Amino acid sequence: MKNVLVFLHAFLLSRIPAALACVGCREPGVGNSEEPQTVLAGVGLSIGVLCMLAVVFAVVGSMVFMIVRTCRSLDEKNKVP
């Protein structure tokens, strides 16, 4: 489990520069006719939204983990023999 978490953290940290770039920096050159600029800007926006959702899920997940761990430890302490 720890290996998965380490890999996930390394992957997410490697993607930070792309996520922090502004929409203007991610847009291709004006002369590029293969891909419209709006498509790349939309991808950048969706990546930003996914990063914000990941933070929310991480916070909520850690809160649920703490609650479950606390409930289990209280159950073990109050166990009737």
Secondary structure, 3 states (H helix, E strand, C coil): CHHHHHHHHHHHHHCHHHHHCCHHHHCCCCCCCCCCHHHHHHHHHHHHHHHHHHHHHHHHHHHHHHHHHHHHHHHHHCCCC
